[in-house]
Amino acid sequence: MALELIASRLVGRYLGSSIYTWSSVIAVILFGMSIGNFLGGKAADRFTATSFLPWLSLLTVVACCLTLGLCNFFGDAALLKNLEWPLRILLTVAAVFTLPAVFIGMFMPFAAKMHVESISRIGLAIGSIYAWGAIGSILGTLATGFFLIPSLKVSQSLLLITFFFSPVYFYSLIKKVGAA
């Protein structure tokens, strides 16, 4: 959710903040996370969390940091200037934010697998993971919208979220859950 808020602000610099911008950001992030959930599920069945998640964390951080340069590139891209406005916005958002969303989406299947393997009540395990994920999204959204973006530059907010609330931190929480 924090990435969605930041994405709308970054893209808004070049393409404005409209219903097209918000619709594109939400759709692209959900699309990317859906692909990530699927790929993460396949990876969770093939790799151990301790071998895969550190690399996934690194890739996620790099992909999030690259959005700053990609947004500048695609926001000014002559290649997209002749497209209809809504399509230009959608393609810009997709080019910049799909990959970070895919990587972010890949974490949840690992968390689910680790949690389910550690307890016998699968329904409670999955429900707890989704509940904590939603609470994290709510807190991230409020922190980003009420504190980070008003206090810092958008690029600084992205970097702070990427490195502080990043999947590296998420990985450490998953590791604790898996060890419990």
Secondary structure as UniProt FT lines:
FT   HELIX           2..15
FT   HELIX           19..46
FT   HELIX           49..75
FT   HELIX           78..80
FT   TURN            81..82
FT   HELIX           85..105
FT   HELIX           107..118
FT   HELIX           122..143
FT   HELIX           144..148
FT   HELIX           149..151
FT   HELIX           154..164
FT   HELIX           167..179
//
